[in-house]
Amino acid sequence: MITLRSVALFLVAAVLEIGGAWLVWQGWREHRGIGWIAAGIVSLGLYGFVATLQPSSDFGRVLAAYGGVFVAGSLAWGMVLDGYRPDRFDVAGAAVCLLGVAIIMYAPRRG
């Protein structure tokens, strides 16, 4: 159950961070306005809070593992919202990152 909670928190964090960055991008680069940028800033702040809810109390471990989730999530976000089509190397790289997440966060450890 703890692992499922952790995975769910990583997914929520990814939506908030990637979504926040995308909103800022849309507001600035696509000239959609300050409202988009403000929403992005709020979303990015919420991402920072959600990361603190992880069961692990090791900041470095949580953020390092989240990096792999961010890589895969960014590719998925681009596919869904921007029509990006990852190539086989993108997919392979994302898979390696997610394997790294699993090792970093969920490998059995002593004490």
Secondary structure, 3 states (H helix, E strand, C coil): CHHHHHHHHHHHHHHHHHHHHHHHHHHHCCCCCHHHHHHHHHHHHHHHHHHCCCCCCCHHHHHHHHHHHHHHHHHHHHHHHHCCCCCHHHHHHHHHHHHHHHHHHHCCCCC
